[in-house]
Amino acid sequence: MPHPRGSAAAALPRAPPTTPVRPGVRAARRRRGAPRGPSRPRTTPWRGCPVAAAADRRDDTAERTAVRLPGAGPGRLRTGRPRRRGGVRRAGLPAGPPSGPGAGGAGVALPRPRPTRTRAGRPRRGRDHRARPTGGRVGVVAARRSRRPAARGARRQSPRVPGAVPGLAGPATGPAAGHLAADHRRAALARPGPGRAVPPRFPVRPSRRWYAVTRSALRPAPVDFPAVQDRARAFAVTLRERTAEIVRSLSGYQCANVAIDEVERSVDLLHNLHLNREHFRGKVGAVTTFLPLNQPLYATVCFGVVPSFMAEDTALRPPTAMHPHYRALADVLDLPAHFPELHVSYDDKEEFVAQRAHRTDAVVFTGTPENAAKVRRSFPRRTLFILNGSGHNPLVVTETADVALAVASALRVVLYNQGQDCAGPNAILVHRHRLVEFRETLLARLREVEPRVGPYADPANVVGPNTDPDHVVKMVRRFRDDRGFWVYGGEVNPASGMIRPTVFEKGLALGGNFREFFAPVFFLQPYDDDAELRRYFEDQRYAANAMYVSVFGDSPYVKSLLDTPSHDADSILWDTDLHLTERGYLPYGGQGPAASCLYVDGVRVPGATLPQRDIHRHLVARRDSPC
């Protein structure tokens, strides 16, 4: 059917005229750094979003692989992509056999593209503008014009390419015919469908603001919590049945009373996992765990087993010094049979980090802040980093304290695991009116413990050798420096690693102790009145490791700490200690950044940690909701 306007040769449009530009003007503008015109706004996607990243890659690939139309000039966009120029590309034409004058048909006049113009009426000089089809007209993608200078008074035209308009009867001549033929050579750019303004190879970029900051913007797989609860309780039964084997497997690493305590704490967590049910909603990709030097079984359950219920892949690595003992423990636990998604690695630390760095969504690290900083630098910024450090955890024995209760708590938290515990107090602040009573009661109890200090092989012992031989040498220097405050004990054997229970006494007025011993050391610091406690809690060295405070009796000053950033109501314990209140399903830590904190997109968030809560809050929940 002939076009209503008549002859196609007369009706086919030419490229729109342009204002003549003297040669070299455009190059001079580029040298001066003049803007090339409006471009698509640069919107930075939420980092780590694979959907937006995939769309970016598809868009980049499409632009790099697009057909170079006749007359296209060199150059690249600001983003580094090849620039599309030269002529007009038509989309939405039905594919079919070529036709033209030789086919005996009449040509069809195609509408002239409407270049997007500025408010001043000048054609825009920015990126390609895609015209929306209206009134049933064929959609047009107006490509960027060539930057080659035109002769004065001449019309800018694209070179003609001999060919015919596919699928249309009649001749195809004029500037547009070559471009239509070029589109026909790439079938993806000429598909049926009226009004198709954007070819399928150029997808519309998704709205990036709707994706979370986590590694994946896809909705996480749900967690079947009834199945999780059944698996947790089945493993708890296994731990109780194999308690004797667990104690035996760790008999070369810790005392029997500590191993039994770990079993009880692990069973308590696994049986009460329903108290954290709201955190088990969705799964993440991978979790990587670095275990501490102490409590291998309890740390495995808290930081390995429980996070594995929320991840497709979980890997944990014990410290190198623990490897032979952990292998024996792992054989007893038979972790692969209970948790096939949980893997234990004995690789070198650097190799393990290299393997896990780019696949991990969350890291659980327990150790010193210095070691944590080294590990954290190896993971991408987007990775959620959960740090469990150590705190000062002082005991405060006030003038109104029950001394027997205070001494019992001091023995419990200092001698546990021969002092290798982050809950151990760096200082025991004792009111001077109760100092003599407290000291004499403590020394009497320590003399009763002396027969129970020795190798781990004896199940009756409660204090054994230190598991870190280098730390024993450090304690020799510490004891030498503090020998002027020595009261009791002080025996250190670098050969066997044994550090016997030791008592120092140093007045608070001479300076507080803020250095961790990681050994069975009671560091008493007498003070004269309640107001003098500010010497310890307001020292500039305290805030970084602010964690828990155990108070025996009444202290108005300690109550006032609730109004400071270093403490909240959960971090101040009254007439009890941390070993009696700590539960695996409750947050653990303090407000000090070296005590415990999170790193969310590289930003430190101080506070107590709970892996199942933190993974849900900062990874799963943020992907479920738009941001």
C-alpha positions in Angstrom: 0.0 0.0 0.0 1.5 3.3 -1.0 2.2 5.9 1.6 -0.6 8.6 1.7 2.0 11.3 1.1 3.1 9.9 -2.2 6.5 9.1 -3.4 8.9 7.7 -0.8 11.9 9.1 -2.6 10.5 12.6 -2.0 9.0 12.0 1.4 11.9 10.3 3.2 13.4 12.8 5.6 16.9 14.0 5.7 18.9 14.5 8.9 18.0 17.7 10.7 20.1 20.7 9.8 22.7 21.8 12.3 24.3 25.2 12.9 27.7 25.3 11.1 30.6 25.1 13.5 34.1 26.2 12.6 36.7 23.4 12.6 38.6 23.1 15.9 35.9 24.8 18.0 34.7 21.5 19.6 38.3 20.4 20.3 39.0 23.8 21.9 35.9 23.4 24.1 37.0 20.0 25.2 40.5 21.3 26.1 38.9 24.0 28.3 36.9 21.3 30.0 33.5 22.7 28.9 30.6 20.3 29.6 29.4 18.2 26.8 25.8 18.6 27.6 23.3 17.0 30.0 23.7 13.3 30.6 21.9 10.7 32.5 22.2 11.4 36.3 24.9 9.4 38.0 23.1 7.5 40.6 25.3 5.3 42.8 23.7 2.0 43.5 23.6 0.5 46.9 27.0 -1.1 47.1 27.0 -4.9 46.7 23.5 -5.1 45.1 23.8 -7.8 42.5 20.5 -6.9 40.7 21.6 -3.4 40.0 25.1 -4.6 39.2 23.8 -7.1 36.8 21.7 -4.5 35.1 24.8 -2.2 34.9 26.7 -5.0 33.3 23.9 -5.8 30.8 23.7 -2.1 29.9 27.5 -1.8 29.5 27.7 -4.9 27.4 24.8 -3.8 25.2 26.5 -0.5 24.5 29.8 -2.0 23.8 28.4 -4.6 21.4 25.9 -2.4 19.6 26.2 -2.1 15.9 28.4 0.8 14.9 26.2 2.8 12.5 27.7 4.4 9.4 29.2 7.8 10.2 30.0 6.9 13.8 33.0 8.8 15.1 35.6 7.7 17.8 35.3 8.6 21.4 34.0 7.3 24.7 31.5 8.4 27.2 32.5 9.7 30.6 31.9 6.2 32.1 34.4 4.7 29.7 31.8 3.1 27.4 32.1 3.4 23.6 30.0 6.4 22.4 27.1 5.7 20.0 27.0 8.3 17.3 26.2 8.9 13.7 22.7 8.7 12.3 19.3 7.5 13.3 18.5 4.0 14.4 15.0 2.8 14.0 13.5 0.1 16.2 10.2 -1.8 16.2 10.2 -2.7 12.5 8.8 -6.0 11.5 11.5 -8.3 10.1 11.0 -9.8 6.7 12.6 -10.4 3.3 14.2 -7.3 1.8 12.2 -5.3 -0.6 12.9 -2.2 -2.7 12.7 -0.9 -6.2 13.6 -4.3 -7.6 10.8 -6.0 -5.6 8.2 -3.9 -7.3 6.7 -2.1 -4.4 6.1 1.4 -3.3 8.3 3.0 -0.6 7.1 4.1 2.8 8.0 7.5 4.3 9.1 7.1 7.9 8.7 10.0 10.3 11.5 12.3 11.1 13.0 11.8 14.6 12.2 14.6 17.1 15.5 15.6 18.7 15.2 16.5 22.3 15.8 20.2 22.8 16.7 22.4 25.6 14.5 25.2 27.0 16.4 27.6 24.8 15.4 25.6 21.7 18.9 24.2 21.0 19.4 20.5 20.4 20.8 18.7 23.4 24.3 17.5 23.3 24.2 14.8 25.9 23.7 11.1 25.8 21.3 9.3 23.4 17.7 10.4 23.9 15.0 7.8 23.3 11.8 9.2 21.9 8.5 7.8 23.3 6.1 6.7 20.5 2.8 8.6 20.5 -0.2 8.2 18.3 0.9 4.8 17.0 4.0 6.2 15.3 7.2 4.1 15.2 9.5 4.7 18.1 12.9 6.2 17.3 16.2 6.0 19.1 18.1 9.2 18.0 21.8 8.4 18.2 24.3 11.0 19.1 25.6 13.1 16.2 29.1 12.8 15.0 31.6 15.3 16.4 33.4 15.7 13.1 33.2 19.4 12.1 30.9 20.1 9.1 31.6 22.6 6.3 29.9 26.0 6.7 26.4 26.0 5.4 26.3 22.2 4.7 23.7 19.8 6.0 25.1 17.0 8.2 24.1 13.7 6.6 25.0 10.1 7.3 26.5 8.1 4.4 24.1 6.0 2.6 24.4 2.2 2.7 22.8 0.4 -0.2 19.9 -1.7 0.9 16.2 -2.0 1.3 13.8 -1.6 4.1 13.1 -5.1 5.4 9.5 -6.1 5.6 8.1 -3.1 3.7 7.0 -2.9 0.0 8.5 -0.3 -2.2 11.9 1.3 -2.7 14.0 2.5 0.2 16.2 5.4 -0.6 17.6 8.3 1.2 19.7 8.7 4.4 17.4 6.5 6.5 17.6 3.5 4.2 21.2 2.7 5.2 20.5 2.8 8.9 17.5 0.5 8.4 19.7 -1.9 6.5 22.3 -1.7 9.3 19.6 -2.6 11.8 18.6 -5.5 9.7 22.1 -6.9 9.9 21.7 -7.2 13.6 18.4 -9.0 14.2 18.3 -8.1 17.9 17.8 -4.4 16.9 14.9 -5.0 14.6 12.1 -7.0 16.1 8.4 -7.0 15.5 6.2 -4.9 17.7 4.7 -1.5 17.0 5.9 1.4 19.1 9.0 -0.4 20.6 11.2 2.5 21.6 13.9 0.6 23.4 15.3 -2.6 21.8 15.5 -5.6 24.2 19.3 -5.4 24.2 19.1 -2.1 26.1 17.1 -2.9 29.3 15.8 -0.1 31.4 18.1 0.2 34.4 16.2 -0.7 37.7 15.6 1.9 40.3 18.6 1.4 42.6 17.2 3.1 45.6 15.1 0.0 46.4 17.9 -2.3 47.2 19.6 -2.8 50.5 23.2 -2.3 51.4 23.9 -6.0 51.7 25.7 -8.2 49.3 22.6 -9.6 47.7 19.4 -7.7 47.0 17.4 -10.8 46.4 14.9 -12.0 48.9 16.7 -14.5 51.2 15.6 -18.1 51.5 13.3 -18.6 54.5 14.4 -20.5 57.6 12.3 -23.5 58.6 12.5 -22.8 62.3 10.7 -26.0 63.5 13.3 -28.0 61.6 16.1 -25.8 63.1 14.7 -26.4 66.6 14.6 -30.1 66.1 18.2 -30.2 64.9 19.4 -28.0 67.8 17.7 -30.2 70.4 19.0 -33.4 68.8 22.5 -32.0 69.0 22.0 -31.0 72.6 21.1 -34.6 73.4 24.3 -35.7 71.7 26.3 -33.3 73.8 24.9 -34.7 77.0 25.4 -38.3 75.9 29.0 -37.6 75.0 30.0 -35.4 77.9 32.7 -37.8 79.1 34.2 -38.1 75.6 34.2 -34.3 75.2 36.0 -33.9 78.5 38.5 -36.5 77.5 39.2 -34.9 74.1 39.9 -31.6 75.8 41.9 -33.0 78.7 45.1 -31.7 77.1 43.8 -28.2 76.7 41.6 -27.2 79.6 40.4 -28.4 83.0 37.5 -30.9 83.3 35.3 -28.4 85.2 35.5 -25.9 82.3 34.6 -28.6 79.7 31.6 -29.6 81.7 30.5 -26.0 82.1 30.8 -25.6 78.3 28.5 -28.6 77.7 25.9 -27.1 80.1 26.0 -23.7 78.5 25.8 -25.1 75.0 22.8 -27.3 75.9 21.1 -24.3 77.5 21.5 -22.3 74.3 20.3 -25.1 72.0 17.2 -25.8 74.2 16.2 -22.2 74.4 16.7 -21.2 70.8 13.0 -20.5 70.6 13.7 -17.3 72.5 15.5 -16.0 69.4 12.8 -17.2 67.0 12.2 -13.7 65.6 15.8 -13.6 64.3 15.4 -16.8 62.2 13.5 -15.4 59.2 15.8 -15.7 56.3 19.2 -17.0 55.2 22.4 -15.2 54.0 25.0 -16.6 51.7 28.0 -17.3 53.8 29.3 -16.8 57.4 32.9 -17.0 58.5 33.9 -17.5 62.1 37.2 -17.1 63.9 37.2 -19.0 67.2 38.9 -17.7 70.4 41.6 -19.4 72.3 39.2 -20.4 75.1 36.0 -22.3 75.4 36.2 -24.2 72.1 32.9 -26.1 72.4 30.8 -23.2 73.6 32.3 -20.9 71.0 31.6 -23.4 68.3 27.9 -23.6 69.3 27.5 -19.8 69.7 29.5 -18.6 66.7 29.4 -21.6 64.4 26.4 -23.9 64.9 23.7 -21.2 65.5 24.8 -19.0 62.6 24.8 -22.0 60.3 21.1 -22.2 60.7 20.9 -18.8 59.0 23.4 -19.3 56.2 23.9 -21.5 53.1 27.6 -21.9 53.9 29.4 -21.5 57.2 33.1 -22.0 57.9 35.0 -21.7 61.2 38.6 -21.7 62.0 40.1 -22.5 65.4 43.4 -20.8 66.4 46.5 -22.6 65.3 47.5 -23.4 68.9 44.2 -25.2 69.3 44.3 -27.3 66.1 45.4 -30.7 67.5 42.9 -30.4 70.4 40.1 -29.2 68.2 40.5 -32.1 65.8 40.0 -34.5 68.7 36.9 -32.5 69.8 35.5 -32.4 66.2 35.8 -36.2 66.0 33.6 -36.6 69.1 31.1 -34.0 68.0 30.8 -35.4 64.4 29.7 -32.0 63.1 29.3 -33.0 59.4 26.6 -35.5 60.4 24.6 -32.9 62.3 25.4 -29.7 60.3 26.5 -30.4 56.7 26.5 -26.7 55.9 29.2 -26.1 58.6 32.8 -26.7 57.7 35.9 -26.6 59.9 39.2 -25.3 58.4 42.7 -26.0 59.6 44.3 -24.0 56.8 46.8 -21.3 57.4 45.1 -18.1 58.5 46.0 -16.0 55.4 44.9 -18.8 53.1 41.6 -19.2 54.9 40.9 -15.5 54.7 41.8 -15.4 51.0 39.3 -18.3 50.4 36.5 -16.7 52.3 37.0 -13.0 51.8 34.8 -12.4 48.7 32.1 -14.9 49.4 31.3 -13.9 53.0 28.3 -11.9 54.1 29.1 -11.9 57.9 32.2 -12.5 60.0 32.2 -13.4 63.6 35.6 -12.7 65.2 36.5 -13.2 68.8 39.9 -11.9 70.0 41.9 -8.8 70.5 41.0 -5.6 68.6 44.4 -5.5 67.0 44.0 -8.9 65.4 40.4 -8.0 64.5 41.6 -5.0 62.6 44.1 -7.1 60.5 41.4 -9.6 59.6 38.8 -7.0 58.9 41.0 -5.2 56.3 41.0 -8.5 54.3 37.3 -8.5 53.9 35.2 -6.2 51.7 33.7 -3.1 53.3 30.2 -4.5 52.7 30.8 -7.5 55.0 29.1 -7.4 58.4 31.9 -7.8 60.9 30.9 -8.9 64.4 33.7 -8.3 67.0 33.8 -9.9 70.4 36.8 -8.4 72.3 37.5 -8.0 76.0 36.5 -5.6 78.8 37.8 -4.3 82.1 34.8 -5.9 84.0 35.8 -4.5 87.4 34.3 -5.8 90.6 33.3 -3.1 93.1 33.1 -4.2 96.8 31.4 -1.3 98.6 31.2 -0.5 102.3 27.8 -2.2 102.5 28.9 -5.4 100.6 28.4 -9.0 101.6 32.1 -9.9 101.7 31.6 -13.7 101.5 29.4 -13.2 98.4 31.9 -10.9 96.8 34.8 -13.3 97.5 32.9 -16.2 96.0 32.2 -14.2 92.8 35.9 -13.1 92.6 37.1 -16.7 92.8 34.6 -17.8 90.2 35.4 -15.2 87.5 39.2 -15.0 88.1 40.0 -18.8 88.3 37.7 -19.9 85.6 39.8 -21.5 82.8 42.9 -20.3 84.7 41.9 -16.7 84.1 41.8 -17.1 80.2 38.4 -15.5 79.8 37.2 -12.1 78.6 34.9 -11.9 81.6 37.9 -11.7 84.1 38.2 -8.5 86.0 41.3 -6.3 85.5 40.7 -4.7 88.9 38.8 -5.5 92.1 37.9 -2.1 93.7 37.5 -2.7 97.5 36.3 0.0 100.0 39.1 0.5 102.5 36.8 -0.3 105.4 36.2 -3.8 104.0 39.7 -4.4 102.6 41.2 -6.4 105.4 38.1 -8.7 105.7 38.0 -9.2 101.9 41.7 -9.9 101.6 41.9 -12.4 104.4 38.8 -14.3 103.3 40.2 -14.4 99.7 43.7 -15.7 100.9 42.0 -18.4 103.0 40.0 -19.6 100.0 43.0 -19.6 97.7 45.0 -21.8 100.2 42.1 -24.3 99.9 42.4 -24.2 96.1 46.2 -24.8 96.1 45.9 -28.7 96.0 43.7 -28.3 92.8 46.3 -26.5 90.8 48.1 -28.7 88.3 47.9 -30.4 84.9 44.7 -30.8 83.0 44.9 -34.6 83.1 43.7 -34.6 86.8 39.9 -34.0 86.6 40.0 -32.6 90.2 42.1 -29.6 89.2 40.5 -26.2 88.6 43.6 -24.2 87.5 45.9 -25.6 84.8 48.7 -24.3 82.6 48.2 -21.4 80.3 47.5 -22.5 76.7 49.7 -19.7 75.2 53.4 -20.3 76.0 54.3 -16.8 74.8 51.8 -15.3 77.2 53.5 -17.0 80.1 56.7 -15.1 79.3 54.8 -11.8 79.2 53.4 -12.5 82.7 56.9 -13.0 84.0 57.7 -9.4 83.0 54.4 -8.1 84.4 55.0 -9.7 87.7 58.5 -8.3 87.9 57.1 -4.8 87.2 54.4 -5.1 89.9 56.5 -6.9 92.5 56.2 -3.9 94.8 52.4 -4.7 95.2 52.7 -8.4 95.6 50.7 -10.1 98.3 50.3 -13.8 97.4 51.4 -16.4 94.9 53.4 -15.1 91.9 54.9 -18.4 90.8 55.3 -18.7 87.0 56.9 -21.7 85.2 57.6 -20.8 81.6 58.6 -24.4 80.8 55.2 -25.9 81.9 53.1 -22.8 81.3 51.8 -22.9 84.8 50.8 -19.6 86.5 49.7 -20.1 90.0 47.0 -17.9 91.5 48.5 -14.5 92.5 47.3 -11.5 94.5 48.5 -7.9 94.1 47.3 -4.9 96.1 47.7 -1.3 94.8 45.9 1.7 96.0 43.5 3.3 93.5 45.1 6.7 94.2 48.3 5.3 92.6 46.5 4.6 89.3 44.0 2.0 88.1 44.9 -1.2 86.3 43.5 -1.3 82.8 45.7 -4.1 81.4 44.3 -7.5 80.9 46.2 -10.3 82.7 44.5 -13.4 81.0 45.8 -15.3 84.0 44.6 -16.2 87.5 45.5 -12.8 89.0 43.5 -10.9 91.7 44.4 -7.2 91.4 43.0 -5.5 94.5 42.6 -1.7 94.5 41.4 -0.1 97.7 39.6 3.2 97.7 38.5 5.6 100.5 35.0 6.7 99.5 32.5 6.3 96.8 33.4 9.5 95.0 37.0 8.2 94.5 35.6 5.6 92.1 35.7 8.3 89.5 39.5 7.8 89.4 38.9 4.5 87.7 35.7 4.9 85.6 36.6 8.4 84.3 40.1 7.5 83.3 40.7 8.0 79.6 41.8 4.4 79.3 38.6 3.0 80.6 36.0 3.9 77.9 37.5 1.8 75.0 37.0 -1.4 76.9 33.9 -0.5 79.0 31.9 -3.7 79.4 30.4 -5.0 82.6 30.6 -3.8 86.3 29.7 -6.1 89.1 28.7 -4.2 92.3 28.4 -5.7 95.7 26.5 -3.5 98.1 25.3 0.0 97.2 27.1 2.7 95.2 25.5 6.0 94.2 28.4 6.7 91.9 28.1 3.5 90.0 24.4 4.2 89.6 25.3 7.5 88.0 27.2 5.6 85.3 23.9 4.8 83.7 23.8 8.4 82.5 27.0 8.0 80.6 27.6 6.5 77.1 29.8 3.7 78.6 27.1 1.8 80.4 23.4 0.9 80.2 21.2 -1.0 82.6 22.3 -4.4 81.3 26.0 -3.8 81.8 25.8 -3.1 85.6 25.3 -6.2 87.7 24.2 -6.0 91.3 25.4 -8.6 93.9 26.2 -11.1 91.1 28.7 -11.7 88.4 28.9 -12.2 84.7 29.3 -16.0 84.9 25.9 -16.3 86.6 24.1 -14.0 84.2 25.6 -14.8 80.8 23.3 -16.9 78.5 24.0 -17.8 74.9 20.7 -16.4 73.6 21.2 -12.9 75.2 23.4 -10.1 73.8 26.9 -10.1 75.3 29.4 -7.3 75.4 29.6 -3.6 76.3 29.6 -0.1 74.9 33.3 0.1 74.6 34.4 -0.4 70.9 37.2 -2.7 72.0 34.8 -4.8 74.2 32.3 -5.6 71.4 31.0 -3.9 68.3 29.8 -4.3 64.8 31.1 -2.9 61.5 28.2 -2.2 59.2 29.5 -1.1 55.8 32.7 -0.1 57.4 31.0 2.0 60.1 31.6 0.9 63.7 28.5 0.4 65.8 29.4 -0.2 69.5 27.3 -2.3 71.7 26.7 -5.9 72.8 26.6 -8.5 70.1 24.4 -11.5 69.4 25.2 -13.1 66.0 21.8 -14.4 65.2 20.2 -11.0 66.0 22.9 -9.0 64.2 22.8 -11.1 61.0 19.0 -10.8 60.9 18.9 -7.1 61.6 21.7 -5.9 59.3 21.5 -8.4 56.5 18.2 -10.3 56.2 15.8 -7.6 57.5 17.3 -4.9 55.3 16.9 -7.0 52.2 13.3 -7.7 53.0 12.3 -4.1 53.2 13.0 -1.2 50.8 15.6 1.4 51.8 
